[in-house]
């Protein structure tokens, strides 16, 4: 059995928020509301954060 904890829920929440921000960023870039440099920096930051969150979720804790 694996333990469900708050840390995993928080990681999933932050990951989902990051994906939502990336989606909104793509929409704004499509309509040319945002700077492409800022857009690419946000994409890199949230992609790295999501990768870190996924690696943390791969190792579940046993009870």
C-alpha positions in Angstrom: 0.0 0.0 0.0 1.1 3.5 -0.7 0.5 6.5 1.5 -1.5 9.4 0.2 -0.2 12.6 1.6 -0.7 16.3 1.3 2.7 16.8 -0.3 1.6 14.8 -3.4 -1.7 16.7 -3.6 0.2 20.0 -3.4 2.7 18.9 -6.1 -0.2 17.9 -8.4 -1.9 21.2 -7.8 1.2 23.3 -8.5 1.8 21.2 -11.6 -1.7 21.8 -12.9 -1.5 25.5 -12.2 1.8 25.6 -14.2 0.1 23.9 -17.1 -2.8 26.3 -17.0 -0.4 29.2 -17.0 1.4 27.8 -20.0 -1.9 27.3 -21.8 -2.9 30.9 -21.1 0.5 32.1 -22.2 0.2 30.3 -25.5 -3.3 32.0 -26.1 -1.8 35.4 -25.3 1.1 34.8 -27.6 -1.3 33.7 -30.4 -3.2 37.0 -30.1 0.2 38.9 -29.7 -0.6 40.2 -26.2 2.7 39.1 -24.6 6.4 39.5 -25.3 7.9 36.4 -27.0 11.0 36.5 -24.8 8.9 36.4 -21.6 6.8 33.7 -23.1 9.8 31.5 -23.8 11.2 32.1 -20.3 7.9 31.1 -18.7 7.7 28.0 -20.8 11.2 26.9 -19.8 10.6 27.6 -16.1 7.2 25.8 -15.9 8.5 22.9 -18.0 11.4 22.4 -15.6 9.1 22.7 -12.5 6.7 20.1 -14.0 9.6 17.7 -14.7 10.8 18.1 -11.1 7.3 17.4 -9.8 6.9 14.3 -12.0 10.2 12.9 -10.7 9.1 13.5 -7.1 5.8 11.7 -7.8 7.6 8.6 -9.4 9.0 7.6 -6.0 6.0 6.8 -3.8 6.5 6.2 -0.1 5.6 2.8 1.3 3.6 2.5 4.5 
